[in-house]
Every structure is written in structure tokens, then in C-alpha cells.
Amino acid sequence: MRPRARSGRVAAAAALAMVLTTLLTPALASPTPPRTHPTAPGRGPVPARVVLAPQSGAWLGVSIDWANDSLSAYADRLGRRPAVAVSFVQMPLTRDDRRNLDAAVDQARQVGSMLLVTLEPHRGLAAVTPRATTQLAMRLAGYQRLGVTTFVRFAHEMNGSWYPWSQDPAAYVRTFRQVAATVHRISPRSAMMWAPNYGGGYPFTGGRYQAPAGSERAALLDTDGDGAVTGADDPYRPYWPGSAAVDWVGMSVYHWGSTYPWGENEVPEPGKFADLLHGTYDGLAGDETGVPDFYAEYGVAMDRPVAVTETAAFYVPGAGGARELAVKRAWWRQVLAPAIHRDLPMLKMVNWFEWSKPEPEVGTVVDWSVTRTKSIRTAFRRDLPGWLRGASLAKDRG
């Protein structure tokens, strides 16, 4: 999913910008240095930073269409305020990005949400300079002084082949570490999130930014040493920036349907959500059991809270097939099942993708939302579990 965060609420953004002008300079002239503690041999010290995970359960989050929706309207529809709101901006920030991010922060303040800021370096990783990173971190520190805590998801889905920052592991790791070090130094209450694309279908052959065969980039991705980048290679490990740089790990987990090419409204297979997180999926879409266990390897083994950064179920209105409620309820009941809470204690954030938008993969509009239609909204609200924490429990984060 690659939505762009936009907002028409220019007045609110302008007002917030005036406040930030006052706050940013004093906030960052003397940033509080993070304390450190030793880690395993060879890894070096890791800053003793805030984790922002709930003490129990998981944060309830949402990705809204900022141009046509608002956090307060979403909260009214759902009957609960989201603990996390997802936004998308370019990196380095443009003037429009700064205005839109300010507007998102203003909305987050109003409902008590934290903000997951997704940074997209569309000009390439080389454009993410120390100056641009410092300016970003200063802005985040200013938001913190206003009462809005941020997660930073830098250059997500870097293992895909569709972004300018894709499949360049050396440059990606180097840049992620630069961003993380600056954010941790200047805005230590911001948490860095590492979020690859689900590894099924790797290396996503045919994408514009796929690592060229025989290149240095491809050599770094050839984890099994057979001379080629294939589905047998690890889709995550070459891009891991190291524990010192990462506070959270995350992955988007969608139900696009049962078989490729996508486009049909189909009820998800039982257990699909957990299988995708664990790399144990073997079903109608094929055998993907060669995909590593993301939850175990990067949540449990790395001792990092896990986020489902985006999730939803594919539904095209008027396309026939399974009914909307059947498709979406089957998916959310997997995501929100008691067994997920019991068996995946490191899962600490679930963000619903509340959009209706054109998807190029299918050439039509897909309605991913669960609060726009009354019958769907009523059913979703009824199934929301107590372990999913809204903004009313934001004081519980630590």
C-alpha cells in the first residue's frame, strides 16, 4: 500500500506551524543525550530508549485517507479513539509534507493518538542527507513537546522492487542507521520502526527497481550463494539495520484474495493471517513455507515489539463473489482472534487500512474500510476485543 498523506486543513496546519516555530529551536539546541546500556558482545551499546509499547495487549491504530477523512470522524464512527494514526510523507520533507504532517499532528493531539510517520525517500536514499535527517528529528522533537509521540517507519518495503529505495541493502542499512542515530539523539521519545514487505513472492521479479542480475546489490541479496537472487534467498536479513537502530519491527499483512491474479472477492482461508506472520502459509495462493518466520526471528529473537503496520481485506463493490461482510469479518476475526493475543504476545500494534482507493494491481477501486458501511461497522465494533488498546489508555505506554 502506498497512499500519500494529504490534508486540506491548511488553517490548522498553519496554526501548528506557528507553535512549532517557537518550540523547535529551544527543544533541540540542547537535546537530552540518551543513556546507554551494554548489549550482547559485538553489538555495542544500545540507547535505553522509550519503547512505546502497551504494558498489555496491542495498540489500536488506523491509516485514514487524510484528504477525505479525519481522526475525529473515524473515532466517531468506530466509537473508540485510535491509539495510533498512520501518515505518509516524502523524505526529505517538502513544504507540502511539512504542512500535511503538521495537520496530522494537530488531529492526533485532538484525539490523543500517537503518530506513525512513514518516510518515503522517492528521490532515492542518497537524498536522505544528515541535514535532512536533522531537520526531521527537530520537527519530531517539537511534536513531542506538543504532546504527540511518534513512531518513524523509514523506507518501508525496502525488499520490494517498486520503490526507488528498493533492493539496495548496503545503502538502505547505512541510511536507516543514520536516520535512527539522529532521531534517537534529538528526539529520544520517538521510536524507529523497521518494516519490510511480506516475503511471499520475493524477489518480486519484474519491478522497476529490482537489483540487476550480476550487480553488487544482487550479490548482497544472494544469501544462499547460488549466484542468483531467487525465492530461496532470505527476503529480510540483508536489510536488517541492527538492534541499535531498531525499536519496533513491523509488516503489512493483507488479504488480497486467494489466487493470483487478484480481483475476486474471496473469503480468506482459516489461519491465513497467522501463517503469513510466521512464514507457514501453504494454501490456495501457493506454498510459501520457505518464507522466514518474521514474528519469531525479528519479534521474539530480537526482543522487539511487533506491529502489523497495515491490514485489511480486499473487496471490490459490485464485482460479485463473496459478500462484503463475509470477506471482511472473516479477516478481522483472524487478526483479532483470542489465539493471536495469547500466542503472539510481542504483537503490540494493529493498524487498519481505512481507505477506498484505486489499486493498480487490479485496475479498479478497492474498498478496504470497515467503518464506512453501517452493517460492516456495527459488526466490526462488536468484534473489537478488549486487548486492543485505544487512545484512552495512551498513558499506559512506556
N, C-alpha and C positions, 0 to 999 in steps of 0.2 A: 504494500500500500504506500502510495507516495502523494498524499494530499498536501497542499500548501496552506499554511495557516494565514488567514487574512481576516481583517475586521473592518467594518465600516464605521466603527465607533471612534471617529477621529478626535472628537472633543475630549472623551475620557482619556485617550492616549496622550493628548497634548497636556492635559492637567497633570497626569502622572509624570510626564517628561519634565515638567517644571519642578516637581518634587525631587525627581532623580538628580536634576542639575545641582540641587542643594546638597543631596546626600552623597553622591558618588565620590567626590574628592576627599572629604574628611573620612569617609568609610575606608578608603584604600590607601591613604597616604602612609598609614602605619598598620598594615594588616597583621592580625594576630598570627604568629607562626604556629603551625600545628605541632603538638607534641608527637613524639615517635616512640615506638616500642620495637624490640627485636622480633624478627620472624625466623623462619627456618633458615639454616645455613645456606649462604649463597644467594639469598633473595634480597638482602639488605633491609633497612628499616622501613616500616610501613606506617604512615601517619595515623595516629589514633583519632580518626575522624568520626563524625556522626554518621550513623548507618541509615537512619530514616525509615527503618522497618517497624511495623507494629509489633508490640510485645506478643500478641497472639492474633491468629487469623491473617487476613491479607487486605491491602487497601483496595477499595472500590474506585476504579478510575474510568475515564471516558475520553475518547477522541471525538470532538464535535466538529461540525462544519462551521468554522468561526464566522464566515461571511453571511451565513443564513440562520445561525442559531446562537444561543448564549448559554453560559453555565447556569445562570439562574433559571432560564426557561427549561433546560434539561432537568435541573433539580426539581422544579415544579411538576414536570411530567412524571418523573420517577418517584417522587415523594421522599427522596433521600439526596443529600448533597454529596457529590463525588469528592473523595479524598485527594484524587489526582486528576489533573487535566493535561492532555497531550497537545503540544503545539509543534509546528514545523517552521523553521526559518533557515535561510541560507547562512553559510559561514565562509568568509567574513560577512557580518551583518550589513545589509544595505540600509538605506534610510527607511524604506518601507518596512523592512524586517524589524528595525528598532521600534517604529511606531506600532506595528502589529503586536510585537512582543510586550510592549508597554500596556497595550489594550488588554491583552490576555492576562497579564499580571493584575490589572485593575479588576477584571472579572473574578479572578481567583481570590483576591482579597475579599470581595463581597460575599463569596460563599464559603470561604475558609479552606479552599483547596491548595494543595501543593501543585507545582507545575513541572511536567516532564518536557524539557526543551530538547527537541530533536534538531541537531545541527547538520545541515546538508551542504557539503563543500562542492557545489556544482561547478566552480571554476577549477577544481582539482585540488589535491592535497597540498600542492606547493603554495597555493594561495593562503593557506592557514598559517600565517606568519606569527612570530612572537608578539608583534604589535597587535594584530587582530585578536589573538588569544587573550592578551592582557585587557583589551577593551571589553571583550565579552565577560571576563571574570569580574571586572569592575562593575559591570552592569548587574551581574548576578548578586554581588555583594550589596549593591544598592537595593535590589528587590528584597534581599533578606532583611535589611534594615526596615523595610516597609511591612515586614511580616509574612512575606511569601517565600517559602523554601522551594528550591529547585533541584530536580534531577537533570543531568546532562547526558543525553544519548547522542554521542558523536559518531557521524558517518555510519549509520546503521546499514545492515545488509551488505557489508563490505565483501562478503564472499559470493555475492551475486555477480551478474555480468551486465547489469543495466544501468549502473551509475558511473560517473567519472572517477570515483574513488574505489571502484571495484577491482578485485583480484590483483592488488599491488601490495602484498603483505609487508614488505620491508618499510615502504613509505607509510603505510597505514599504521603500523605499530609505532614507528618513530613519531608520527604526528599525534596519535592518540596519547602517547606518553607526554608529549609537550603540552597538549591541552590539559591533561589531568594534573600535571605538576603545577601549572599556573592557576587552575581553578582551585586546587586544594590549598595553595598558598594564599590566594587573595580572597577566596570565598569558601572557607573551610566547612561551612554548613551545606554546601552543595555536594551532591553525590554523583559520581561518574558511573554511567551505565554502558556496558559493552553488549551489543545486541546484533548478532549475525542473523542471516536468513536461515530458516529451517533447511537442513542439508539434503532433503529428498530432491533428486533431480540434479544435484551437483555434478559437474561444474557449470551447469546451465549453458550448454553449448549453443553458440549462435548469437549470443548477446554482443552488443556493440563494444563492450569493454572487457571482453573475455581475454585472459592472459594469452598472448600469441604463443603458439607451439614453438619450442626451442628457445624461448626468451629466458632471461634471468628470473623474471616473475614466475614463469611456469616451472622453472627448476625448484623454486622455493615451495611451490604448491604440490610438487610430486613427492608426497610423503611416503609412498611405498617404494620409491626408487626404480620404477619400471620404465622411466623415460617418457611418460605421458601423464597428463592430468586427466583423470577419469573418476567415475563414481566410486572407485576403490580407494581413492585418497581421502584423507581426513578433511571434511569441509569447514572445520572450526579451528583446529590447533594452529595453523600457520598465522592466524590473525590475532592470537591471544596476546594482549599487551603486557601481561604480568600482573600479579596480585597487587603490587604497589600502586598501579594506575586504576584499578577497577574496584568499585564499591558494590555495584549490583551487576548481575548478568540478566539478560532478557532475550526474548524471542517472540516474534509474532506467530500466532498459531490460528490459522483459518480453516474453515470447511469450505472449499471451493466446489465441492461435488465429489462424485465417486470415481469418475473416469475422465481422462483427457481425450479430446479437447473439452474444456469446461463449457458450461452453458445451460445445463439441465438442472431443474430444481429437484434435488435428491436429498432424502433423509440421511444423515451421517450414520455410518456403521457404529455399532456399540463399541465403546472403548477407544475410539479413534483419537480423541484429544490426548489422553494419557500416553497412547502409543507414539504419537508424534513427539511429545516431550522426551520420551525415553528412547526413541530410535528403535521401537519394536513394531512399527506398522508393517503389516503384511495383509493386504486386502484387495479390494476392487481396483485401486489405483496402482497396484503392483507390490512387489516385495522390496521394502525399504529398511530391512533389518540390518543392513550394513551401515546405516547412519549411526554415529555415536550417540550415547545416552547423554543428552545435553544437561538434563537435570542433575544426574549423578556426577558427571565429570566437572561441571562448572558451578553447580549449586552446592552440592554436598562436599565434593573433594576440595573445592577452592574455598569452602565456607563463606559463600556469598548468597545474599537473598536473591531469589529468582522472580523476575517479572514476566508475565505474559503481556508484552508491550501493546499488542493489538490482538483482538479476537472478534470473530463474528461468523455468521453462516450465510452462504451465498443464496440469494433469492432474487429472481427477475420477475417482477409483476407481469401477469398476462402471458407468461411463457409456457403455461401448463406444467405437468409433472406434479410433484408433491405439493400439498398446500403449505402456505407460508408458516402457519403456526406449527405444523408438524416438523418442518425443517428447522426452524429457529429454536423451538423448545427442545427438540432432541439434542441440539448442540449445547445450549446453555445448561441443560441438565447434566451433560458430561462435564462441562467446565466447572460447574458449581456443585458437583456431587459431594456428598459427605466423605466418600473414599478419597477424593482429591485432597481435602483438608486433612484427613487422617494420614494418608500415605506420602504426602508431599509437604512436609512441614516447612521446607525452605521456600515454598511459593508464597510470596509476600505482596504481590500486586497483580491485579487483573483489570485490564483496560478494555472496555467495549468500544468497538469502532461504530460510532453512531452517525453513519453517513449514508446518503443515497447519491451515487455518482456514476458517471460513465467509466467503464473498465475496458481498456484496450484489448485485454485478453479475450473478451467475448463480444466486443463491438456493440454494447448496449449498456443501459443504466442498471446497476445492481443496487438493490435496497438492502443494506446491511443492518439497518437500525432495529431497535427493539422497543422504542418508546413513541414512535410516530403514529402507530395504529393502535386504537384503544384496546382491541382484543388482545393484541400481542403485548402491549404494555401491561395490561392487567395480569396476564399470565406470568410475565417476567417478574413483576413486583411480588407476586405471590410466591415465586420460587427463590427469591433472593435469600440466601442463608445468613444467619446471624454472624458467622465468622468473617463475612465480607464487611470490612470497616469503612464507613463513610466519614465525611469531614467532621461530623460531630465528635469523633474520637481522635481528632488530629493531635490533641495533647498527649496521646498515647505513644507517639513516635519518639524514638530515641537513637 
